[in-house]
Amino acid sequence: MSKWLNELKITFSTNNATMKLLMINVAVFVVYNIIFVTELFFNSNAPVSSLISNNLSLPSSFSLVIFKPWSYFTYMFFHTDVFHILFNMLALYWIGNLFEEYLGSKKLVAVYIVSGLCGGLLFQLAYNTLPLFSSVAAGSQLIGASAGIVGLMVATAVLIPNHEVMLILLGQVKLKWLVIVLVLLFYFNIPKSNAGGEISHLGGALFGYLFMIYLRKGTDLTKWMQNILGIFTNERKTKMRILEKTKLNDEQYNQRKKIMEETVDSILDKINKSGYNSLTKEEKDILYRASNRKS
């Protein structure tokens, strides 16, 4: 058992931030469902799993959340349905790796969490102020990683809007159009069964957009969250760790090269319009790395 746990620790510590977020979500899902299914064999009311669910979910009521403020964070790592977590984790894996390639692991985790917080707060505000939700506001709860993932999607779409995504039946679609359509669908679906979830998506999307707009101006809206997360991580270890380079196949290499070229082109356009001093630190770093690769 200890050997198995050590292997899990090694796997977790050697993966990037996207995979760590994914593994946490999956671990919570697996543990909860093991408890839930086991309980059903002996007690149809499942009191322990109900207690876990109530404590990890974010209630719409402000008066209830006072007694479990941690739920602002725990809800974004909690899923109960297999299809819910499956689609969320597929989306996280795709957009997370793309975001992390350009802006790094610290910003990835910070944007995921702050987008989730904004999604949860917008959910609560809507359910406590809009007449549409007056009949269900008292007992509604929010779960799932969607708000954080949507925040990452929107931020990435603002960063590299012309990056192309392959969609079944539609072929190559630019990321900006895909994200715009998704956000509109979230809004159109509010009157349906998952109103709270759709509202939280919009909250995450709003933060993802603002994050990237302000980052371009030199202001990182997630710096406070990065500082908080830094308390729980060993910065010295992170800086001294030597990462092994992963070998890419031809398709992966060409895709990464294309993304980098698109990003460099957008940065050069910005220099032509506003000058080099208008670039953010991240944009200067990207340009520096690109010039070193060419030299």
Secondary structure, DSSP 8 states (H G I E B T S, - for coil): -HHHHHHHHHHHHHS-HHHHHHHHHHHHHHHHHHHHHHHHHH-TT-HHHHHHHHHHSEES-HHHHTT-TTHHHHGGG---SHHHHHHHHHHHHHHHHHHHHHHHHHHHHHHHHHHHHHHHHHHHHHHHH-GGGTTTGGG-EE-SSHHHHHHHHHHHHHHSTT-EEEETTTEEEEHHHHHHHHHHHHHHTTTSTTHHHHHHHHHHHHHHHHHHHHHHTT--TTHHHHHHHHHTS-HHHHHH---------HHHHHHHHHHHHHHHHHHHHHHHHH-GGGS-HHHHHHHHHHHHHH-
